Amino acid sequence: DRIRTSKDTGLENFPLHGFAQNQLWLAVVALAVELTAWMQTVALAGSDARRWEPKRLRLRLFSIAGRIARHARRIHLRLSAHAPWGHLIEVALARLDALPDPL
């Protein structure tokens, strides 16, 4: 599963010319795959989105329009009211916010 996910995330092609540059590209792809898997395991547990492939995640979650607003020394994320999967992002962010701070 990880190989297919990595190919969907950017492992399928090497967009840069040099070997060292492509090594960096592979490191970024590996980091993106790990962060996506972590997010699906921790933040999206209990929903169907935990098993979505990267293409479906990009289509449904990562493309939702949002705005960062600052008010009273706090930062708020305002999502589009018409986004069909916006509630899922709000639940995921609440779960991540409830996690204890690392030491």
N, C-alpha and C positions, 0 to 999 in steps of 0.2 A: 504494500500500500504506500509506503514512504517513497518508493522510487517513482510511482505514478504521480503522487502528489508533488514531488520535486520537479518532475517534467512539466506539470501544469503551472508550477510557480516560476519557472525560468531556467531549469536545467537543460531544456531541450536544445537550446542554441547558445552559442558563445558570441555575444555581440561585440566584443572588444578584439583588438588586433594582437596584443602582446600576451605572452604566457602568464606573466605576473598579474596583468590586469584581469585575465580570465580566472586566475586563482582567487582574486578578490571577489569577482562575480559569483563564484561558487560558494564562497564563505557567506556572502549576503543571502544567496538562495537558501543555504542550509539554515541560517538564522531565521529567515522568514518562515520556513517549514516548521521549525521548532516552536516559534512563537504562535503560529496558527494552531498547531497541535495542542499546545499548552492552553491557549484561549478556548479551544473547543472542549477540552477536558474540564477546566475549572469554571469558566464563565458560562458556557452553554450546556452544562450538564442538565439532564432532564428534558431536553427539547430535541426535536429532529435535527436541528442545526449542528448538533454534535457530530453527525456523520456526513455532513455535506462536503462535497469536493471543493477545491479552491475556486473553480469557475463559478459554481453556484454561490459561494460566499461572496465573491466579487460582485456578482450580479445583484444579490439580495441585500447584503449587509454593508459591504465596503463602499458602495456607491450612493448611499443615502446622504442627501445634502444636510449639512449642519452648520451651525455658527457658534463660535466660542464667544461668550459674553462675560464681562467682568462687572461685578457689582458688590460693593461692601467688602472688598478684599477677598472675594471668593470668585472662583471661576466656574461658570456653568456652560454646559453643552446643550444647545437648543437644536433639536432635530426637526426635520420637516414634519408637519402635522399630517401630511398626506402619504407618508411612507408606509407601505403595508407591513414592513418588518421592523418598524421603529420601536415597538414595544419590546421586541426581543433584545435590541441593543440596550434599552433602559434596564431591563432585568439583568443582563450580563454586566453592565457597569455597576449596578447595585451589588451584585455578588462580588465583584472585584473590590469594591469599596469596603465591603464587610470583612475582607481578609485582614489578618493582623499584620502590622508593619514588620518587615524583616529586621533582624538585629544587626 
